[in-house]
């Protein structure tokens, strides 16, 4: 774990009231709030960011890091993938964005080559294991990968920053 590494976790679009409609004002506000929190981390000295590259929060956070990297080339984006083919079932536009991010990342790590039960959990643990801080877009529910990742980070004593996906306020 590095002192100035931050990992991202958060819900996939289906968990949000706007679903996959990224033109919805609430989605736009959440993406702006997420980018703002990442900028604060950069201003606080964070340089390395770890994204699991799931649809929704993970890709939005990765894009925010890539935008900030244009002004600050010292920033590094690490894409930690659960397996090859993670984006196979996604829409054409989501896949295009996914591969565009991977091409611009500083590092791409596959936790597993092939899909198997548990590879998403392994990816999430890798993210937390390699970060001092976890930035979570999290609605507080008990079940799901985001909830498990937040609990794992808490168990390891990581700093956890939670961004409420509805109010767009850090909690």
Chimera marker file (.cmm) of the C-alpha trace (Angstrom):
<marker_set name="trace">
<marker id="1" x="0.000" y="0.000" z="0.000" r="1" g="1" b="0" radius="0.5"/>
<marker id="2" x="1.247" y="3.444" z="-0.894" r="1" g="1" b="0" radius="0.5"/>
<marker id="3" x="0.457" y="6.523" z="1.187" r="1" g="1" b="0" radius="0.5"/>
<marker id="4" x="-0.787" y="8.573" z="-1.759" r="1" g="1" b="0" radius="0.5"/>
<marker id="5" x="-2.828" y="5.940" z="-3.585" r="1" g="1" b="0" radius="0.5"/>
<marker id="6" x="-6.611" y="6.167" z="-3.824" r="1" g="1" b="0" radius="0.5"/>
<marker id="7" x="-8.985" y="3.482" z="-5.075" r="1" g="1" b="0" radius="0.5"/>
<marker id="8" x="-12.520" y="3.987" z="-6.359" r="1" g="1" b="0" radius="0.5"/>
<marker id="9" x="-15.662" y="1.999" z="-5.727" r="1" g="1" b="0" radius="0.5"/>
<marker id="10" x="-19.272" y="2.748" z="-6.485" r="1" g="1" b="0" radius="0.5"/>
<marker id="11" x="-22.512" y="1.600" z="-7.931" r="1" g="1" b="0" radius="0.5"/>
<marker id="12" x="-23.239" y="0.594" z="-11.482" r="1" g="1" b="0" radius="0.5"/>
<marker id="13" x="-25.777" y="2.672" z="-13.418" r="1" g="1" b="0" radius="0.5"/>
<marker id="14" x="-28.703" y="0.311" z="-12.747" r="1" g="1" b="0" radius="0.5"/>
<marker id="15" x="-28.575" y="1.325" z="-9.052" r="1" g="1" b="0" radius="0.5"/>
<marker id="16" x="-29.205" y="4.998" z="-9.855" r="1" g="1" b="0" radius="0.5"/>
<marker id="17" x="-32.678" y="6.460" z="-10.545" r="1" g="1" b="0" radius="0.5"/>
<marker id="18" x="-31.445" y="7.709" z="-13.936" r="1" g="1" b="0" radius="0.5"/>
<marker id="19" x="-30.022" y="4.324" z="-14.934" r="1" g="1" b="0" radius="0.5"/>
<marker id="20" x="-27.813" y="4.579" z="-18.007" r="1" g="1" b="0" radius="0.5"/>
<marker id="21" x="-29.002" y="8.085" z="-18.977" r="1" g="1" b="0" radius="0.5"/>
<marker id="22" x="-25.841" y="10.117" z="-18.482" r="1" g="1" b="0" radius="0.5"/>
<marker id="23" x="-27.547" y="13.250" z="-19.825" r="1" g="1" b="0" radius="0.5"/>
<marker id="24" x="-29.843" y="13.294" z="-16.754" r="1" g="1" b="0" radius="0.5"/>
<marker id="25" x="-29.053" y="16.361" z="-14.613" r="1" g="1" b="0" radius="0.5"/>
<marker id="26" x="-28.581" y="14.165" z="-11.511" r="1" g="1" b="0" radius="0.5"/>
<marker id="27" x="-25.970" y="12.045" z="-13.289" r="1" g="1" b="0" radius="0.5"/>
<marker id="28" x="-24.151" y="15.134" z="-14.544" r="1" g="1" b="0" radius="0.5"/>
<marker id="29" x="-24.144" y="16.567" z="-11.002" r="1" g="1" b="0" radius="0.5"/>
<marker id="30" x="-22.782" y="13.310" z="-9.564" r="1" g="1" b="0" radius="0.5"/>
<marker id="31" x="-19.980" y="13.131" z="-12.145" r="1" g="1" b="0" radius="0.5"/>
<marker id="32" x="-19.048" y="16.758" z="-11.381" r="1" g="1" b="0" radius="0.5"/>
<marker id="33" x="-19.039" y="16.079" z="-7.632" r="1" g="1" b="0" radius="0.5"/>
<marker id="34" x="-16.901" y="12.960" z="-8.164" r="1" g="1" b="0" radius="0.5"/>
<marker id="35" x="-14.401" y="14.924" z="-10.283" r="1" g="1" b="0" radius="0.5"/>
<marker id="36" x="-14.322" y="17.599" z="-7.571" r="1" g="1" b="0" radius="0.5"/>
<marker id="37" x="-13.512" y="15.054" z="-4.854" r="1" g="1" b="0" radius="0.5"/>
<marker id="38" x="-10.730" y="13.584" z="-7.004" r="1" g="1" b="0" radius="0.5"/>
<marker id="39" x="-9.316" y="17.091" z="-7.583" r="1" g="1" b="0" radius="0.5"/>
<marker id="40" x="-9.282" y="17.626" z="-3.785" r="1" g="1" b="0" radius="0.5"/>
<marker id="41" x="-7.326" y="14.378" z="-3.389" r="1" g="1" b="0" radius="0.5"/>
<marker id="42" x="-4.831" y="15.516" z="-6.022" r="1" g="1" b="0" radius="0.5"/>
<marker id="43" x="-4.472" y="18.848" z="-4.203" r="1" g="1" b="0" radius="0.5"/>
<marker id="44" x="-3.844" y="16.819" z="-1.041" r="1" g="1" b="0" radius="0.5"/>
<marker id="45" x="-0.928" y="15.024" z="-2.687" r="1" g="1" b="0" radius="0.5"/>
<marker id="46" x="-2.547" y="11.892" z="-4.069" r="1" g="1" b="0" radius="0.5"/>
<marker id="47" x="-0.906" y="10.806" z="-7.323" r="1" g="1" b="0" radius="0.5"/>
<marker id="48" x="-1.993" y="7.224" z="-8.021" r="1" g="1" b="0" radius="0.5"/>
<marker id="49" x="-5.597" y="6.225" z="-8.631" r="1" g="1" b="0" radius="0.5"/>
<marker id="50" x="-6.993" y="2.705" z="-8.942" r="1" g="1" b="0" radius="0.5"/>
<marker id="51" x="-10.191" y="1.980" z="-10.880" r="1" g="1" b="0" radius="0.5"/>
<marker id="52" x="-11.902" y="-1.392" z="-11.182" r="1" g="1" b="0" radius="0.5"/>
<marker id="53" x="-13.371" y="-0.157" z="-14.490" r="1" g="1" b="0" radius="0.5"/>
<marker id="54" x="-16.945" y="-1.311" z="-13.924" r="1" g="1" b="0" radius="0.5"/>
<marker id="55" x="-19.636" y="0.729" z="-15.653" r="1" g="1" b="0" radius="0.5"/>
<marker id="56" x="-20.750" y="3.846" z="-13.821" r="1" g="1" b="0" radius="0.5"/>
<marker id="57" x="-18.655" y="5.253" z="-11.020" r="1" g="1" b="0" radius="0.5"/>
<marker id="58" x="-15.434" y="3.401" z="-11.902" r="1" g="1" b="0" radius="0.5"/>
<marker id="59" x="-15.295" y="4.664" z="-15.469" r="1" g="1" b="0" radius="0.5"/>
<marker id="60" x="-16.431" y="8.181" z="-14.494" r="1" g="1" b="0" radius="0.5"/>
<marker id="61" x="-13.644" y="8.353" z="-11.899" r="1" g="1" b="0" radius="0.5"/>
<marker id="62" x="-11.073" y="7.053" z="-14.397" r="1" g="1" b="0" radius="0.5"/>
<marker id="63" x="-12.132" y="9.713" z="-16.912" r="1" g="1" b="0" radius="0.5"/>
<marker id="64" x="-11.823" y="12.411" z="-14.237" r="1" g="1" b="0" radius="0.5"/>
<marker id="65" x="-8.266" y="11.264" z="-13.461" r="1" g="1" b="0" radius="0.5"/>
<marker id="66" x="-7.376" y="11.311" z="-17.169" r="1" g="1" b="0" radius="0.5"/>
<marker id="67" x="-8.733" y="14.869" z="-17.451" r="1" g="1" b="0" radius="0.5"/>
<marker id="68" x="-6.675" y="16.015" z="-14.440" r="1" g="1" b="0" radius="0.5"/>
<marker id="69" x="-3.626" y="14.218" z="-15.824" r="1" g="1" b="0" radius="0.5"/>
<marker id="70" x="-3.581" y="16.628" z="-18.789" r="1" g="1" b="0" radius="0.5"/>
<marker id="71" x="-2.652" y="19.419" z="-16.344" r="1" g="1" b="0" radius="0.5"/>
<marker id="72" x="-0.656" y="17.217" z="-13.974" r="1" g="1" b="0" radius="0.5"/>
<marker id="73" x="1.310" y="14.503" z="-15.809" r="1" g="1" b="0" radius="0.5"/>
<marker id="74" x="2.567" y="13.107" z="-12.474" r="1" g="1" b="0" radius="0.5"/>
<marker id="75" x="-0.841" y="11.502" z="-11.933" r="1" g="1" b="0" radius="0.5"/>
<marker id="76" x="-1.141" y="7.800" z="-12.683" r="1" g="1" b="0" radius="0.5"/>
<marker id="77" x="-4.229" y="5.766" z="-13.507" r="1" g="1" b="0" radius="0.5"/>
<marker id="78" x="-4.165" y="2.052" z="-12.685" r="1" g="1" b="0" radius="0.5"/>
<marker id="79" x="-6.993" y="-0.022" z="-14.175" r="1" g="1" b="0" radius="0.5"/>
<marker id="80" x="-7.541" y="-3.186" z="-12.170" r="1" g="1" b="0" radius="0.5"/>
<marker id="81" x="-9.729" y="-5.606" z="-14.098" r="1" g="1" b="0" radius="0.5"/>
<marker id="82" x="-11.421" y="-8.691" z="-12.662" r="1" g="1" b="0" radius="0.5"/>
<marker id="83" x="-10.919" y="-10.651" z="-15.889" r="1" g="1" b="0" radius="0.5"/>
<marker id="84" x="-10.558" y="-10.358" z="-19.621" r="1" g="1" b="0" radius="0.5"/>
<marker id="85" x="-13.917" y="-9.770" z="-21.219" r="1" g="1" b="0" radius="0.5"/>
<marker id="86" x="-15.262" y="-7.621" z="-18.390" r="1" g="1" b="0" radius="0.5"/>
<marker id="87" x="-17.000" y="-5.370" z="-20.941" r="1" g="1" b="0" radius="0.5"/>
<marker id="88" x="-18.225" y="-8.112" z="-23.288" r="1" g="1" b="0" radius="0.5"/>
<marker id="89" x="-21.909" y="-7.598" z="-22.511" r="1" g="1" b="0" radius="0.5"/>
<marker id="90" x="-21.834" y="-3.806" z="-22.506" r="1" g="1" b="0" radius="0.5"/>
<marker id="91" x="-23.259" y="-1.455" z="-25.134" r="1" g="1" b="0" radius="0.5"/>
<marker id="92" x="-21.014" y="-0.484" z="-28.043" r="1" g="1" b="0" radius="0.5"/>
<marker id="93" x="-20.559" y="3.055" z="-26.678" r="1" g="1" b="0" radius="0.5"/>
<marker id="94" x="-19.689" y="1.786" z="-23.178" r="1" g="1" b="0" radius="0.5"/>
<marker id="95" x="-17.155" y="-0.649" z="-24.643" r="1" g="1" b="0" radius="0.5"/>
<marker id="96" x="-15.621" y="2.109" z="-26.760" r="1" g="1" b="0" radius="0.5"/>
<marker id="97" x="-15.194" y="4.315" z="-23.663" r="1" g="1" b="0" radius="0.5"/>
<marker id="98" x="-13.802" y="1.365" z="-21.664" r="1" g="1" b="0" radius="0.5"/>
<marker id="99" x="-11.117" y="0.525" z="-24.217" r="1" g="1" b="0" radius="0.5"/>
<marker id="100" x="-10.285" y="4.201" z="-24.711" r="1" g="1" b="0" radius="0.5"/>
<marker id="101" x="-9.591" y="4.498" z="-20.975" r="1" g="1" b="0" radius="0.5"/>
<marker id="102" x="-7.492" y="1.318" z="-20.941" r="1" g="1" b="0" radius="0.5"/>
<marker id="103" x="-5.363" y="2.677" z="-23.818" r="1" g="1" b="0" radius="0.5"/>
<marker id="104" x="-4.588" y="5.833" z="-21.812" r="1" g="1" b="0" radius="0.5"/>
<marker id="105" x="-4.043" y="4.138" z="-18.438" r="1" g="1" b="0" radius="0.5"/>
<marker id="106" x="-0.576" y="3.932" z="-16.942" r="1" g="1" b="0" radius="0.5"/>
<marker id="107" x="-1.137" y="0.327" z="-15.914" r="1" g="1" b="0" radius="0.5"/>
<marker id="108" x="-3.690" y="-2.398" z="-16.646" r="1" g="1" b="0" radius="0.5"/>
<marker id="109" x="-3.768" y="-5.359" z="-14.262" r="1" g="1" b="0" radius="0.5"/>
<marker id="110" x="-5.915" y="-8.465" z="-14.742" r="1" g="1" b="0" radius="0.5"/>
<marker id="111" x="-6.693" y="-10.115" z="-11.410" r="1" g="1" b="0" radius="0.5"/>
<marker id="112" x="-7.742" y="-13.193" z="-13.383" r="1" g="1" b="0" radius="0.5"/>
<marker id="113" x="-7.537" y="-14.005" z="-17.088" r="1" g="1" b="0" radius="0.5"/>
<marker id="114" x="-10.856" y="-15.811" z="-17.257" r="1" g="1" b="0" radius="0.5"/>
<marker id="115" x="-14.107" y="-15.076" z="-15.463" r="1" g="1" b="0" radius="0.5"/>
<marker id="116" x="-14.799" y="-17.145" z="-12.362" r="1" g="1" b="0" radius="0.5"/>
<marker id="117" x="-17.064" y="-16.723" z="-9.389" r="1" g="1" b="0" radius="0.5"/>
<marker id="118" x="-15.243" y="-14.415" z="-7.007" r="1" g="1" b="0" radius="0.5"/>
<marker id="119" x="-13.073" y="-12.556" z="-9.516" r="1" g="1" b="0" radius="0.5"/>
<marker id="120" x="-14.987" y="-9.300" z="-8.909" r="1" g="1" b="0" radius="0.5"/>
<marker id="121" x="-14.413" y="-9.649" z="-5.162" r="1" g="1" b="0" radius="0.5"/>
<marker id="122" x="-10.715" y="-10.357" z="-5.796" r="1" g="1" b="0" radius="0.5"/>
<marker id="123" x="-10.543" y="-7.196" z="-7.935" r="1" g="1" b="0" radius="0.5"/>
<marker id="124" x="-12.190" y="-5.136" z="-5.186" r="1" g="1" b="0" radius="0.5"/>
<marker id="125" x="-9.801" y="-6.449" z="-2.552" r="1" g="1" b="0" radius="0.5"/>
<marker id="126" x="-6.826" y="-5.704" z="-4.815" r="1" g="1" b="0" radius="0.5"/>
<marker id="127" x="-8.037" y="-2.105" z="-5.093" r="1" g="1" b="0" radius="0.5"/>
<marker id="128" x="-8.247" y="-1.662" z="-1.319" r="1" g="1" b="0" radius="0.5"/>
<marker id="129" x="-5.008" y="-3.566" z="-0.653" r="1" g="1" b="0" radius="0.5"/>
<marker id="130" x="-3.090" y="-1.125" z="-2.872" r="1" g="1" b="0" radius="0.5"/>
<marker id="131" x="-4.592" y="2.122" z="-1.592" r="1" g="1" b="0" radius="0.5"/>
<marker id="132" x="-4.436" y="4.290" z="1.503" r="1" g="1" b="0" radius="0.5"/>
<marker id="133" x="-7.805" y="5.847" z="0.687" r="1" g="1" b="0" radius="0.5"/>
<marker id="134" x="-11.075" y="4.612" z="-0.804" r="1" g="1" b="0" radius="0.5"/>
<marker id="135" x="-13.383" y="7.081" z="-2.558" r="1" g="1" b="0" radius="0.5"/>
<marker id="136" x="-16.814" y="5.449" z="-2.642" r="1" g="1" b="0" radius="0.5"/>
<marker id="137" x="-19.959" y="6.605" z="-4.428" r="1" g="1" b="0" radius="0.5"/>
<marker id="138" x="-22.189" y="4.706" z="-2.044" r="1" g="1" b="0" radius="0.5"/>
<marker id="139" x="-25.870" y="4.814" z="-1.144" r="1" g="1" b="0" radius="0.5"/>
<marker id="140" x="-25.411" y="3.071" z="2.215" r="1" g="1" b="0" radius="0.5"/>
<marker id="141" x="-27.094" y="-0.229" z="1.347" r="1" g="1" b="0" radius="0.5"/>
<marker id="142" x="-25.753" y="-3.355" z="3.067" r="1" g="1" b="0" radius="0.5"/>
<marker id="143" x="-25.607" y="-5.732" z="0.075" r="1" g="1" b="0" radius="0.5"/>
<marker id="144" x="-23.484" y="-5.612" z="-3.064" r="1" g="1" b="0" radius="0.5"/>
<marker id="145" x="-19.923" y="-5.166" z="-4.198" r="1" g="1" b="0" radius="0.5"/>
<marker id="146" x="-19.644" y="-1.514" z="-3.188" r="1" g="1" b="0" radius="0.5"/>
<marker id="147" x="-20.867" y="-2.282" z="0.337" r="1" g="1" b="0" radius="0.5"/>
<marker id="148" x="-18.435" y="-5.196" z="0.663" r="1" g="1" b="0" radius="0.5"/>
<marker id="149" x="-15.559" y="-3.038" z="-0.596" r="1" g="1" b="0" radius="0.5"/>
<marker id="150" x="-16.349" y="-0.266" z="1.912" r="1" g="1" b="0" radius="0.5"/>
<marker id="151" x="-16.500" y="-2.825" z="4.749" r="1" g="1" b="0" radius="0.5"/>
<marker id="152" x="-13.193" y="-4.369" z="3.660" r="1" g="1" b="0" radius="0.5"/>
<marker id="153" x="-11.526" y="-0.925" z="3.574" r="1" g="1" b="0" radius="0.5"/>
<marker id="154" x="-12.917" y="-0.177" z="7.044" r="1" g="1" b="0" radius="0.5"/>
<marker id="155" x="-11.584" y="-3.523" z="8.329" r="1" g="1" b="0" radius="0.5"/>
<marker id="156" x="-8.108" y="-2.630" z="7.025" r="1" g="1" b="0" radius="0.5"/>
<marker id="157" x="-8.247" y="0.847" z="8.543" r="1" g="1" b="0" radius="0.5"/>
<marker id="158" x="-8.190" y="2.724" z="5.249" r="1" g="1" b="0" radius="0.5"/>
<marker id="159" x="-9.390" y="6.293" z="4.980" r="1" g="1" b="0" radius="0.5"/>
<marker id="160" x="-12.858" y="6.152" z="3.417" r="1" g="1" b="0" radius="0.5"/>
<marker id="161" x="-14.467" y="9.092" z="1.645" r="1" g="1" b="0" radius="0.5"/>
<marker id="162" x="-18.133" y="8.511" z="0.806" r="1" g="1" b="0" radius="0.5"/>
<marker id="163" x="-19.925" y="10.555" z="-1.824" r="1" g="1" b="0" radius="0.5"/>
<marker id="164" x="-23.715" y="10.306" z="-1.544" r="1" g="1" b="0" radius="0.5"/>
<marker id="165" x="-24.996" y="9.593" z="-5.091" r="1" g="1" b="0" radius="0.5"/>
<marker id="166" x="-28.265" y="11.451" z="-4.506" r="1" g="1" b="0" radius="0.5"/>
<marker id="167" x="-27.203" y="14.622" z="-2.695" r="1" g="1" b="0" radius="0.5"/>
<marker id="168" x="-23.722" y="14.634" z="-4.304" r="1" g="1" b="0" radius="0.5"/>
<marker id="169" x="-22.383" y="15.589" z="-0.874" r="1" g="1" b="0" radius="0.5"/>
<marker id="170" x="-19.423" y="13.911" z="0.851" r="1" g="1" b="0" radius="0.5"/>
<marker id="171" x="-20.417" y="12.216" z="4.087" r="1" g="1" b="0" radius="0.5"/>
<link id1="1" id2="2" r="1" g="1" b="0" radius="0.2"/>
<link id1="2" id2="3" r="1" g="1" b="0" radius="0.2"/>
<link id1="3" id2="4" r="1" g="1" b="0" radius="0.2"/>
<link id1="4" id2="5" r="1" g="1" b="0" radius="0.2"/>
<link id1="5" id2="6" r="1" g="1" b="0" radius="0.2"/>
<link id1="6" id2="7" r="1" g="1" b="0" radius="0.2"/>
<link id1="7" id2="8" r="1" g="1" b="0" radius="0.2"/>
<link id1="8" id2="9" r="1" g="1" b="0" radius="0.2"/>
<link id1="9" id2="10" r="1" g="1" b="0" radius="0.2"/>
<link id1="10" id2="11" r="1" g="1" b="0" radius="0.2"/>
<link id1="11" id2="12" r="1" g="1" b="0" radius="0.2"/>
<link id1="12" id2="13" r="1" g="1" b="0" radius="0.2"/>
<link id1="13" id2="14" r="1" g="1" b="0" radius="0.2"/>
<link id1="14" id2="15" r="1" g="1" b="0" radius="0.2"/>
<link id1="15" id2="16" r="1" g="1" b="0" radius="0.2"/>
<link id1="16" id2="17" r="1" g="1" b="0" radius="0.2"/>
<link id1="17" id2="18" r="1" g="1" b="0" radius="0.2"/>
<link id1="18" id2="19" r="1" g="1" b="0" radius="0.2"/>
<link id1="19" id2="20" r="1" g="1" b="0" radius="0.2"/>
<link id1="20" id2="21" r="1" g="1" b="0" radius="0.2"/>
<link id1="21" id2="22" r="1" g="1" b="0" radius="0.2"/>
<link id1="22" id2="23" r="1" g="1" b="0" radius="0.2"/>
<link id1="23" id2="24" r="1" g="1" b="0" radius="0.2"/>
<link id1="24" id2="25" r="1" g="1" b="0" radius="0.2"/>
<link id1="25" id2="26" r="1" g="1" b="0" radius="0.2"/>
<link id1="26" id2="27" r="1" g="1" b="0" radius="0.2"/>
<link id1="27" id2="28" r="1" g="1" b="0" radius="0.2"/>
<link id1="28" id2="29" r="1" g="1" b="0" radius="0.2"/>
<link id1="29" id2="30" r="1" g="1" b="0" radius="0.2"/>
<link id1="30" id2="31" r="1" g="1" b="0" radius="0.2"/>
<link id1="31" id2="32" r="1" g="1" b="0" radius="0.2"/>
<link id1="32" id2="33" r="1" g="1" b="0" radius="0.2"/>
<link id1="33" id2="34" r="1" g="1" b="0" radius="0.2"/>
<link id1="34" id2="35" r="1" g="1" b="0" radius="0.2"/>
<link id1="35" id2="36" r="1" g="1" b="0" radius="0.2"/>
<link id1="36" id2="37" r="1" g="1" b="0" radius="0.2"/>
<link id1="37" id2="38" r="1" g="1" b="0" radius="0.2"/>
<link id1="38" id2="39" r="1" g="1" b="0" radius="0.2"/>
<link id1="39" id2="40" r="1" g="1" b="0" radius="0.2"/>
<link id1="40" id2="41" r="1" g="1" b="0" radius="0.2"/>
<link id1="41" id2="42" r="1" g="1" b="0" radius="0.2"/>
<link id1="42" id2="43" r="1" g="1" b="0" radius="0.2"/>
<link id1="43" id2="44" r="1" g="1" b="0" radius="0.2"/>
<link id1="44" id2="45" r="1" g="1" b="0" radius="0.2"/>
<link id1="45" id2="46" r="1" g="1" b="0" radius="0.2"/>
<link id1="46" id2="47" r="1" g="1" b="0" radius="0.2"/>
<link id1="47" id2="48" r="1" g="1" b="0" radius="0.2"/>
<link id1="48" id2="49" r="1" g="1" b="0" radius="0.2"/>
<link id1="49" id2="50" r="1" g="1" b="0" radius="0.2"/>
<link id1="50" id2="51" r="1" g="1" b="0" radius="0.2"/>
<link id1="51" id2="52" r="1" g="1" b="0" radius="0.2"/>
<link id1="52" id2="53" r="1" g="1" b="0" radius="0.2"/>
<link id1="53" id2="54" r="1" g="1" b="0" radius="0.2"/>
<link id1="54" id2="55" r="1" g="1" b="0" radius="0.2"/>
<link id1="55" id2="56" r="1" g="1" b="0" radius="0.2"/>
<link id1="56" id2="57" r="1" g="1" b="0" radius="0.2"/>
<link id1="57" id2="58" r="1" g="1" b="0" radius="0.2"/>
<link id1="58" id2="59" r="1" g="1" b="0" radius="0.2"/>
<link id1="59" id2="60" r="1" g="1" b="0" radius="0.2"/>
<link id1="60" id2="61" r="1" g="1" b="0" radius="0.2"/>
<link id1="61" id2="62" r="1" g="1" b="0" radius="0.2"/>
<link id1="62" id2="63" r="1" g="1" b="0" radius="0.2"/>
<link id1="63" id2="64" r="1" g="1" b="0" radius="0.2"/>
<link id1="64" id2="65" r="1" g="1" b="0" radius="0.2"/>
<link id1="65" id2="66" r="1" g="1" b="0" radius="0.2"/>
<link id1="66" id2="67" r="1" g="1" b="0" radius="0.2"/>
<link id1="67" id2="68" r="1" g="1" b="0" radius="0.2"/>
<link id1="68" id2="69" r="1" g="1" b="0" radius="0.2"/>
<link id1="69" id2="70" r="1" g="1" b="0" radius="0.2"/>
<link id1="70" id2="71" r="1" g="1" b="0" radius="0.2"/>
<link id1="71" id2="72" r="1" g="1" b="0" radius="0.2"/>
<link id1="72" id2="73" r="1" g="1" b="0" radius="0.2"/>
<link id1="73" id2="74" r="1" g="1" b="0" radius="0.2"/>
<link id1="74" id2="75" r="1" g="1" b="0" radius="0.2"/>
<link id1="75" id2="76" r="1" g="1" b="0" radius="0.2"/>
<link id1="76" id2="77" r="1" g="1" b="0" radius="0.2"/>
<link id1="77" id2="78" r="1" g="1" b="0" radius="0.2"/>
<link id1="78" id2="79" r="1" g="1" b="0" radius="0.2"/>
<link id1="79" id2="80" r="1" g="1" b="0" radius="0.2"/>
<link id1="80" id2="81" r="1" g="1" b="0" radius="0.2"/>
<link id1="81" id2="82" r="1" g="1" b="0" radius="0.2"/>
<link id1="82" id2="83" r="1" g="1" b="0" radius="0.2"/>
<link id1="83" id2="84" r="1" g="1" b="0" radius="0.2"/>
<link id1="84" id2="85" r="1" g="1" b="0" radius="0.2"/>
<link id1="85" id2="86" r="1" g="1" b="0" radius="0.2"/>
<link id1="86" id2="87" r="1" g="1" b="0" radius="0.2"/>
<link id1="87" id2="88" r="1" g="1" b="0" radius="0.2"/>
<link id1="88" id2="89" r="1" g="1" b="0" radius="0.2"/>
<link id1="89" id2="90" r="1" g="1" b="0" radius="0.2"/>
<link id1="90" id2="91" r="1" g="1" b="0" radius="0.2"/>
<link id1="91" id2="92" r="1" g="1" b="0" radius="0.2"/>
<link id1="92" id2="93" r="1" g="1" b="0" radius="0.2"/>
<link id1="93" id2="94" r="1" g="1" b="0" radius="0.2"/>
<link id1="94" id2="95" r="1" g="1" b="0" radius="0.2"/>
<link id1="95" id2="96" r="1" g="1" b="0" radius="0.2"/>
<link id1="96" id2="97" r="1" g="1" b="0" radius="0.2"/>
<link id1="97" id2="98" r="1" g="1" b="0" radius="0.2"/>
<link id1="98" id2="99" r="1" g="1" b="0" radius="0.2"/>
<link id1="99" id2="100" r="1" g="1" b="0" radius="0.2"/>
<link id1="100" id2="101" r="1" g="1" b="0" radius="0.2"/>
<link id1="101" id2="102" r="1" g="1" b="0" radius="0.2"/>
<link id1="102" id2="103" r="1" g="1" b="0" radius="0.2"/>
<link id1="103" id2="104" r="1" g="1" b="0" radius="0.2"/>
<link id1="104" id2="105" r="1" g="1" b="0" radius="0.2"/>
<link id1="105" id2="106" r="1" g="1" b="0" radius="0.2"/>
<link id1="106" id2="107" r="1" g="1" b="0" radius="0.2"/>
<link id1="107" id2="108" r="1" g="1" b="0" radius="0.2"/>
<link id1="108" id2="109" r="1" g="1" b="0" radius="0.2"/>
<link id1="109" id2="110" r="1" g="1" b="0" radius="0.2"/>
<link id1="110" id2="111" r="1" g="1" b="0" radius="0.2"/>
<link id1="111" id2="112" r="1" g="1" b="0" radius="0.2"/>
<link id1="112" id2="113" r="1" g="1" b="0" radius="0.2"/>
<link id1="113" id2="114" r="1" g="1" b="0" radius="0.2"/>
<link id1="114" id2="115" r="1" g="1" b="0" radius="0.2"/>
<link id1="115" id2="116" r="1" g="1" b="0" radius="0.2"/>
<link id1="116" id2="117" r="1" g="1" b="0" radius="0.2"/>
<link id1="117" id2="118" r="1" g="1" b="0" radius="0.2"/>
<link id1="118" id2="119" r="1" g="1" b="0" radius="0.2"/>
<link id1="119" id2="120" r="1" g="1" b="0" radius="0.2"/>
<link id1="120" id2="121" r="1" g="1" b="0" radius="0.2"/>
<link id1="121" id2="122" r="1" g="1" b="0" radius="0.2"/>
<link id1="122" id2="123" r="1" g="1" b="0" radius="0.2"/>
<link id1="123" id2="124" r="1" g="1" b="0" radius="0.2"/>
<link id1="124" id2="125" r="1" g="1" b="0" radius="0.2"/>
<link id1="125" id2="126" r="1" g="1" b="0" radius="0.2"/>
<link id1="126" id2="127" r="1" g="1" b="0" radius="0.2"/>
<link id1="127" id2="128" r="1" g="1" b="0" radius="0.2"/>
<link id1="128" id2="129" r="1" g="1" b="0" radius="0.2"/>
<link id1="129" id2="130" r="1" g="1" b="0" radius="0.2"/>
<link id1="130" id2="131" r="1" g="1" b="0" radius="0.2"/>
<link id1="131" id2="132" r="1" g="1" b="0" radius="0.2"/>
<link id1="132" id2="133" r="1" g="1" b="0" radius="0.2"/>
<link id1="133" id2="134" r="1" g="1" b="0" radius="0.2"/>
<link id1="134" id2="135" r="1" g="1" b="0" radius="0.2"/>
<link id1="135" id2="136" r="1" g="1" b="0" radius="0.2"/>
<link id1="136" id2="137" r="1" g="1" b="0" radius="0.2"/>
<link id1="137" id2="138" r="1" g="1" b="0" radius="0.2"/>
<link id1="138" id2="139" r="1" g="1" b="0" radius="0.2"/>
<link id1="139" id2="140" r="1" g="1" b="0" radius="0.2"/>
<link id1="140" id2="141" r="1" g="1" b="0" radius="0.2"/>
<link id1="141" id2="142" r="1" g="1" b="0" radius="0.2"/>
<link id1="142" id2="143" r="1" g="1" b="0" radius="0.2"/>
<link id1="143" id2="144" r="1" g="1" b="0" radius="0.2"/>
<link id1="144" id2="145" r="1" g="1" b="0" radius="0.2"/>
<link id1="145" id2="146" r="1" g="1" b="0" radius="0.2"/>
<link id1="146" id2="147" r="1" g="1" b="0" radius="0.2"/>
<link id1="147" id2="148" r="1" g="1" b="0" radius="0.2"/>
<link id1="148" id2="149" r="1" g="1" b="0" radius="0.2"/>
<link id1="149" id2="150" r="1" g="1" b="0" radius="0.2"/>
<link id1="150" id2="151" r="1" g="1" b="0" radius="0.2"/>
<link id1="151" id2="152" r="1" g="1" b="0" radius="0.2"/>
<link id1="152" id2="153" r="1" g="1" b="0" radius="0.2"/>
<link id1="153" id2="154" r="1" g="1" b="0" radius="0.2"/>
<link id1="154" id2="155" r="1" g="1" b="0" radius="0.2"/>
<link id1="155" id2="156" r="1" g="1" b="0" radius="0.2"/>
<link id1="156" id2="157" r="1" g="1" b="0" radius="0.2"/>
<link id1="157" id2="158" r="1" g="1" b="0" radius="0.2"/>
<link id1="158" id2="159" r="1" g="1" b="0" radius="0.2"/>
<link id1="159" id2="160" r="1" g="1" b="0" radius="0.2"/>
<link id1="160" id2="161" r="1" g="1" b="0" radius="0.2"/>
<link id1="161" id2="162" r="1" g="1" b="0" radius="0.2"/>
<link id1="162" id2="163" r="1" g="1" b="0" radius="0.2"/>
<link id1="163" id2="164" r="1" g="1" b="0" radius="0.2"/>
<link id1="164" id2="165" r="1" g="1" b="0" radius="0.2"/>
<link id1="165" id2="166" r="1" g="1" b="0" radius="0.2"/>
<link id1="166" id2="167" r="1" g="1" b="0" radius="0.2"/>
<link id1="167" id2="168" r="1" g="1" b="0" radius="0.2"/>
<link id1="168" id2="169" r="1" g="1" b="0" radius="0.2"/>
<link id1="169" id2="170" r="1" g="1" b="0" radius="0.2"/>
<link id1="170" id2="171" r="1" g="1" b="0" radius="0.2"/>
</marker_set>
